[in-house]
Amino acid sequence: MRSARPCTARTVARPTRTSGVVLDVRVGDVLRLRRKHPCGGFDWDVVRVGADIGLRCRECGRRVLMDRPTLRRRAQELLERGPALDPAIEAALNGGAPPASDAAE
């Protein structure tokens, strides 16, 4: 029978590689990834947002699903921002108040 030894392994938090890209992606964004696609393109359109992010290559049109942690590692920069959400929804997501309307002036 084995003797019970205390566990000596320590859990060390690995540093996460964060790039300058905010992972707040929305449909219509254009991202540049670190490695090129086999067709030669670096740029991808965001076509689906959820637990996984749907991307479409701008060169060949190939569609892929990528989970958020993988996308965070592979994204290099945000080239274009997609259309904005409703200001009230945007404010709720960002924790702020909706912008004042111009009619109040």
N, CA, C and O of each residue as an XYZ file, in Angstrom:
420
protein
N       0.836     -1.178      0.000
C       0.000      0.000      0.000
C       0.882      1.243      0.000
O       1.881      1.305      0.717
N       0.515      2.208     -0.791
C       1.290      3.447     -0.889
C       1.014      4.338      0.313
O      -0.090      4.379      0.856
N       2.049      5.037      0.698
C       1.836      6.015      1.764
C       1.310      7.302      1.139
O       1.710      7.689      0.041
N       0.438      7.931      1.838
C      -0.146      9.175      1.328
C       0.862     10.295      1.500
O       1.257     10.627      2.618
N       1.274     10.875      0.380
C       2.203     11.999      0.427
C       1.437     13.272      0.134
O       0.499     13.268     -0.663
N       1.825     14.343      0.764
C       1.152     15.602      0.442
C       1.487     16.023     -0.984
O       2.591     15.790     -1.475
N       0.559     16.615     -1.601
C       0.752     17.082     -2.972
C       1.706     18.266     -2.968
O       1.449     19.280     -2.318
N       2.800     18.134     -3.693
C       3.790     19.215     -3.714
C       3.639     20.113     -4.932
O       4.279     21.160     -5.026
N       2.794     19.699     -5.855
C       2.612     20.514     -7.062
C       1.832     21.771     -6.712
O       0.797     21.715     -6.047
N       2.332     22.874     -7.161
C       1.648     24.144     -6.929
C       0.956     24.572     -8.206
O       1.473     24.393     -9.309
N      -0.194     25.126     -8.034
C      -0.887     25.634     -9.213
C      -0.374     27.034     -9.490
O      -0.501     27.938     -8.664
N       0.194     27.189    -10.637
C       0.760     28.473    -11.033
C      -0.098     29.030    -12.155
O      -0.336     28.369    -13.165
N      -0.546     30.232    -11.963
C      -1.350     30.876    -13.005
C      -0.435     31.244    -14.162
O       0.505     32.024    -14.008
N      -0.724     30.672    -15.316
C       0.067     30.999    -16.495
C      -0.333     32.373    -17.003
O      -1.521     32.696    -17.035
N       0.620     33.174    -17.394
C       0.246     34.479    -17.954
C      -0.463     34.289    -19.287
O      -0.044     33.489    -20.123
N      -1.517     35.019    -19.465
C      -2.241     34.917    -20.728
C      -1.633     35.886    -21.720
O      -1.277     37.012    -21.374
N      -1.520     35.440    -22.939
C      -1.007     36.312    -23.997
C      -2.157     37.185    -24.460
O      -3.105     36.703    -25.081
N      -2.072     38.435    -24.164
C      -3.124     39.338    -24.610
C      -2.558     40.253    -25.667
O      -1.466     40.801    -25.514
N      -3.289     40.411    -26.713
C      -2.875     41.334    -27.758
C      -3.654     42.626    -27.575
O      -4.438     42.751    -26.634
N      -3.450     43.569    -28.447
C      -4.140     44.836    -28.358
C      -5.589     44.768    -28.788
O      -6.290     45.780    -28.772
N      -6.051     43.579    -29.176
C      -7.411     43.442    -29.677
C      -8.368     43.237    -28.520
O      -8.143     42.382    -27.663
N      -9.421     44.009    -28.494
C     -10.481     43.813    -27.520
C     -11.327     42.660    -28.017
O     -11.682     42.619    -29.195
N     -11.658     41.716    -27.137
C     -12.416     40.557    -27.585
C     -13.906     40.849    -27.631
O     -14.708     39.929    -27.791
N     -14.285     42.095    -27.494
C     -15.678     42.489    -27.656
C     -15.939     42.572    -29.156
O     -15.950     43.657    -29.737
N     -16.147     41.418    -29.772
C     -16.369     41.384    -31.212
C     -17.858     41.364    -31.502
O     -18.649     40.861    -30.704
N     -18.226     41.904    -32.627
C     -19.614     41.870    -33.070
C     -19.655     41.555    -34.554
O     -18.658     41.691    -35.263
N     -20.816     41.134    -35.005
C     -20.977     40.754    -36.405
C     -20.641     41.957    -37.281
O     -21.134     43.060    -37.051
N     -19.809     41.737    -38.273
C     -19.394     42.805    -39.178
C     -17.983     43.297    -38.927
O     -17.431     44.020    -39.756
N     -17.376     42.920    -37.788
C     -15.991     43.309    -37.523
C     -15.056     42.606    -38.499
O     -15.366     41.527    -39.005
N     -13.916     43.227    -38.755
C     -12.881     42.613    -39.588
C     -11.635     42.472    -38.721
O     -11.120     43.458    -38.194
N     -11.153     41.230    -38.577
C      -9.992     40.933    -37.744
C      -8.824     40.479    -38.604
O      -9.013     39.861    -39.651
N      -7.622     40.788    -38.155
C      -6.408     40.248    -38.776
C      -5.819     39.251    -37.783
O      -5.575     39.587    -36.624
N      -5.594     38.015    -38.249
C      -5.032     36.972    -37.401
C      -3.530     36.875    -37.606
O      -2.997     37.360    -38.604
N      -2.847     36.243    -36.649
C      -1.383     36.181    -36.666
C      -0.825     35.355    -37.821
O       0.137     35.762    -38.473
N      -1.428     34.200    -38.070
C      -0.930     33.343    -39.151
C      -1.874     33.416    -40.334
O      -3.083     33.574    -40.167
N      -1.324     33.301    -41.512
C      -2.185     33.410    -42.683
C      -2.896     32.094    -42.970
O      -2.427     31.012    -42.620
N      -4.029     32.230    -43.612
C      -4.825     31.098    -44.059
C      -4.087     30.445    -45.229
O      -3.309     31.124    -45.899
N      -4.300     29.158    -45.500
C      -3.619     28.527    -46.641
C      -3.834     29.237    -47.977
O      -3.010     29.107    -48.881
N      -4.930     29.987    -48.112
C      -5.158     30.718    -49.364
C      -4.292     31.974    -49.447
O      -4.195     32.588    -50.509
N      -3.662     32.363    -48.333
C      -2.792     33.529    -48.331
C      -3.377     34.746    -47.642
O      -2.698     35.766    -47.527
N      -4.625     34.671    -47.178
C      -5.268     35.819    -46.544
C      -5.055     35.864    -45.041
O      -5.006     34.823    -44.384
N      -4.927     37.061    -44.498
C      -4.799     37.273    -43.064
C      -6.096     37.810    -42.458
O      -6.292     37.691    -41.248
N      -6.983     38.394    -43.258
C      -8.140     39.140    -42.766
C      -9.401     38.288    -42.787
O      -9.645     37.534    -43.730
N     -10.199     38.422    -41.727
C     -11.403     37.615    -41.538
C     -12.568     38.506    -41.134
O     -12.394     39.446    -40.359
N     -13.769     38.210    -41.661
C     -15.009     38.876    -41.258
C     -15.658     38.065    -40.148
O     -15.665     36.835    -40.204
N     -16.204     38.738    -39.141
C     -16.963     38.059    -38.090
C     -18.390     37.897    -38.594
O     -19.056     38.884    -38.908
N     -18.865     36.649    -38.674
C     -20.206     36.380    -39.191
C     -21.134     35.808    -38.128
O     -22.342     35.729    -38.354
N     -20.603     35.405    -36.974
C     -21.429     34.828    -35.918
C     -20.753     35.115    -34.590
O     -19.531     35.019    -34.476
N     -21.549     35.468    -33.581
C     -21.018     35.731    -32.250
C     -21.820     34.913    -31.254
O     -23.051     34.899    -31.296
N     -21.130     34.244    -30.374
C     -21.756     33.423    -29.346
C     -20.644     32.832    -28.503
O     -19.623     33.481    -28.273
N     -20.836     31.595    -28.038
C     -19.763     30.921    -27.315
C     -18.562     30.743    -28.241
O     -17.413     30.867    -27.817
N     -18.842     30.451    -29.501
C     -17.813     30.389    -30.535
C     -18.012     31.570    -31.474
O     -19.126     32.072    -31.625
N     -16.942     32.006    -32.096
C     -17.002     33.111    -33.043
C     -16.898     32.526    -34.450
O     -15.971     31.771    -34.745
N     -17.842     32.873    -35.309
C     -17.802     32.432    -36.700
C     -17.036     33.442    -37.533
O     -17.314     34.640    -37.477
N     -16.072     32.963    -38.306
C     -15.232     33.826    -39.132
C     -15.313     33.374    -40.586
O     -15.481     32.188    -40.868
N     -15.191     34.336    -41.511
C     -15.164     34.043    -42.942
C     -13.931     34.714    -43.530
O     -13.728     35.915    -43.357
N     -13.113     33.939    -44.223
C     -11.891     34.462    -44.842
C     -12.279     35.447    -45.940
O     -13.174     35.173    -46.740
N     -11.608     36.584    -45.975
C     -11.923     37.600    -46.981
C     -11.331     37.261    -48.347
O     -11.744     37.844    -49.349
N     -10.379     36.338    -48.411
C      -9.777     35.942    -49.688
C     -10.589     34.857    -50.387
O     -10.988     35.014    -51.541
N     -10.831     33.749    -49.673
C     -11.445     32.589    -50.330
C     -12.880     32.322    -49.886
O     -13.576     31.528    -50.519
N     -13.341     32.971    -48.805
C     -14.709     32.774    -48.345
C     -14.904     31.584    -47.417
O     -16.038     31.292    -47.037
N     -13.839     30.889    -47.041
C     -13.932     29.738    -46.148
C     -14.443     30.182    -44.785
O     -14.015     31.211    -44.264
N     -15.366     29.403    -44.203
C     -15.923     29.736    -42.893
C     -15.382     28.783    -41.845
O     -15.291     27.578    -42.078
N     -15.020     29.328    -40.683
C     -14.540     28.521    -39.565
C     -15.200     29.010    -38.283
O     -15.623     30.162    -38.192
N     -15.283     28.122    -37.292
C     -15.717     28.478    -35.948
C     -14.499     28.415    -35.043
O     -13.720     27.465    -35.109
N     -14.333     29.427    -34.198
C     -13.193     29.474    -33.301
C     -13.691     29.863    -31.916
O     -14.490     30.788    -31.774
N     -13.219     29.154    -30.896
C     -13.642     29.520    -29.546
C     -12.929     30.803    -29.109
O     -11.897     31.176    -29.667
N     -13.495     31.462    -28.108
C     -12.989     32.778    -27.698
C     -11.537     32.769    -27.212
O     -10.775     33.651    -27.607
N     -11.117     31.808    -26.368
C      -9.707     31.824    -25.945
C      -8.729     31.670    -27.113
O      -7.684     32.319    -27.140
N      -9.070     30.817    -28.068
C      -8.201     30.639    -29.235
C      -8.166     31.909    -30.069
O      -7.107     32.317    -30.545
N      -9.325     32.533    -30.245
C      -9.365     33.775    -31.016
C      -8.565     34.871    -30.324
O      -7.892     35.659    -30.989
N      -8.633     34.928    -28.996
C      -7.860     35.940    -28.261
C      -6.362     35.756    -28.512
O      -5.634     36.737    -28.666
N      -5.904     34.512    -28.553
C      -4.481     34.253    -28.807
C      -4.092     34.566    -30.241
O      -3.005     35.088    -30.488
N      -4.969     34.254    -31.190
C      -4.610     34.368    -32.607
C      -4.874     35.737    -33.217
O      -4.306     36.062    -34.260
N      -5.722     36.545    -32.592
C      -6.054     37.851    -33.166
C      -4.879     38.803    -33.010
O      -4.250     38.872    -31.955
N      -4.599     39.526    -34.069
C      -3.498     40.483    -34.037
C      -4.020     41.910    -33.944
O      -3.521     42.701    -33.143
N      -5.022     42.248    -34.756
C      -5.580     43.595    -34.683
C      -6.996     43.619    -35.232
O      -7.412     42.743    -35.991
N      -7.715     44.640    -34.826
C      -9.075     44.880    -35.294
C      -8.982     45.921    -36.397
O      -8.616     47.069    -36.142
N      -9.313     45.525    -37.627
C      -9.164     46.427    -38.774
C     -10.362     47.348    -38.940
O     -10.198     48.548    -39.159
N     -11.566     46.797    -38.837
C     -12.795     47.584    -38.993
C     -13.786     47.154    -37.931
O     -13.837     45.987    -37.543
N     -14.561     48.101    -37.473
C     -15.609     47.817    -36.491
C     -16.921     47.655    -37.231
O     -17.212     48.408    -38.160
N     -17.712     46.676    -36.823
C     -19.013     46.431    -37.439
C     -20.014     47.492    -37.035
O     -19.686     48.389    -36.259
N     -21.242     47.405    -37.554
C     -22.266     48.387    -37.204
C     -22.577     48.352    -35.712
O     -22.581     47.293    -35.085
N     -22.836     49.529    -35.162
C     -23.094     49.651    -33.726
C     -24.452     49.071    -33.365
O     -25.375     49.028    -34.178
N     -24.539     48.632    -32.131
C     -25.807     48.160    -31.602
C     -26.676     49.357    -31.244
O     -26.248     50.506    -31.350
N     -27.877     49.078    -30.827
C     -28.753     50.112    -30.304
C     -28.042     50.774    -29.116
O     -27.487     50.054    -28.286
N     -28.032     52.108    -28.993
C     -27.296     52.775    -27.909
C     -27.699     52.307    -26.512
O     -26.851     52.239    -25.622
N     -28.970     51.983    -26.302
C     -29.409     51.512    -24.986
C     -28.795     50.147    -24.670
O     -28.382     49.899    -23.537
N     -28.736     49.269    -25.662
C     -28.133     47.949    -25.458
C     -26.635     48.095    -25.244
O     -26.068     47.443    -24.367
N     -25.994     48.939    -26.029
C     -24.555     49.176    -25.902
C     -24.222     49.696    -24.501
O     -23.241     49.262    -23.897
N     -25.032     50.622    -23.982
C     -24.799     51.177    -22.650
C     -24.978     50.109    -21.578
O     -24.214     50.065    -20.614
N     -25.978     49.250    -21.737
C     -26.209     48.191    -20.759
C     -25.043     47.202    -20.751
O     -24.644     46.724    -19.689
N     -24.503     46.897    -21.909
C     -23.375     45.974    -21.984
C     -22.116     46.577    -21.390
O     -21.325     45.867    -20.769
N     -21.916     47.874    -21.569
C     -20.715     48.544    -21.082
C     -20.877     49.109    -19.682
O     -19.926     49.669    -19.137
N     -22.050     48.978    -19.088
C     -22.257     49.423    -17.720
C     -22.444     50.917    -17.558
O     -22.258     51.434    -16.457
N     -22.798     51.616    -18.593
C     -22.997     53.059    -18.499
C     -24.422     53.444    -18.800
O     -25.263     52.594    -19.095
N     -24.686     54.720    -18.724
C     -26.017     55.232    -19.045
C     -26.101     55.482    -20.546
O     -25.093     55.808    -21.172
N     -27.284     55.334    -21.130
C     -27.411     55.621    -22.562
C     -27.135     57.092    -22.831
O     -27.409     57.933    -21.975
N     -26.603     57.416    -23.990
C     -26.305     58.817    -24.295
C     -27.579     59.646    -24.344
O     -28.636     59.172    -24.759
N     -27.454     60.896    -23.909
C     -28.611     61.794    -23.911
C     -29.000     62.118    -25.342
O     -28.140     62.284    -26.207
N     -30.296     62.208    -25.586
C     -30.752     62.520    -26.944
C     -30.601     64.011    -27.207
O     -30.543     64.809    -26.271
N     -30.537     64.386    -28.477
C     -30.373     65.786    -28.860
C     -31.658     66.572    -28.656
O     -31.615     67.802    -28.641
N     -32.797     65.911    -28.497
C     -34.075     66.592    -28.331
C     -34.170     67.301    -26.982
O     -34.983     68.213    -26.827
N     -33.357     66.901    -26.006
C     -33.423     67.503    -24.678
C     -32.791     68.889    -24.653
O     -33.036     69.652    -23.718
N     -32.003     69.228    -25.631
C     -31.322     70.531    -25.629
C     -32.236     71.666    -25.934
O     -31.801     72.817    -25.966
